[in-house]
Structure formats: C-alpha cells, structure tokens
Amino acid sequence: MDNQSPDNNPQQEEAVKWDYTNREQTLVLGAVVVGLNIVVILLAVLYNTVPAVHSFFSGRPM
C-alpha cells in the first residue's frame, strides 16, 4: 500500500500545465507596466510643477 497522498505525487504535479506564457511575453508585459508607471509619474510631476500643463489638464490656472 502506498503511503503517499495524491497531493504529494510528483507525476501529478508535472502533468498539470497551467502556465501558458513564455519568457518573452513576461518581459514585454513587465516593460509595458514599468513604462506606463513612468508616464504616470512624469505626468504627475509636470502637473504639479509646470503651470501650462496644470491648466491644460484642469482648465484652471495654478
């Protein structure tokens, strides 16, 4: 009689394939997320420091 539970069976763990991404997709998605975060930070800094950008987005002078 086998004392291992079905959860600890290494053959079952290898049979389950749920990750269908590859390395290139992960790198591209990470680069997109980092790029968008940089754009948001840049816009926030410009909004708070440049009067023309502030008035463009809010419609009111600084």
C-alpha positions, -999 to 999 in steps of 0.1 A, spaced: 0 0 0 13 34 -9 16 58 20 18 89 -2 -13 111 -5 -24 120 -40 -14 156 -34 23 147 -30 25 127 -62 53 143 -84 38 127 -115 5 146 -110 23 179 -104 42 176 -137 10 166 -156 -7 199 -146 2 226 -171 -15 259 -163 12 284 -173 10 291 -210 32 322 -210 68 323 -222 97 344 -212 93 370 -239 57 376 -231 66 381 -194 94 406 -203 72 426 -227 44 428 -202 68 439 -175 83 465 -197 48 479 -206 38 481 -169 71 499 -160 67 522 -190 32 532 -181 42 538 -145 70 561 -156 45 580 -178 21 584 -149 49 597 -126 61 621 -153 26 635 -158 21 639 -120 54 658 -117 46 680 -147 11 687 -134 24 699 -101 54 719 -114 45 733 -148 17 759 -149 8 753 -186 4 715 -180 -17 721 -149 -40 745 -168 -42 721 -198 -55 692 -177 -76 711 -151 -88 741 -171 -78 764 -142 -46 783 -136 -22 771 -110 
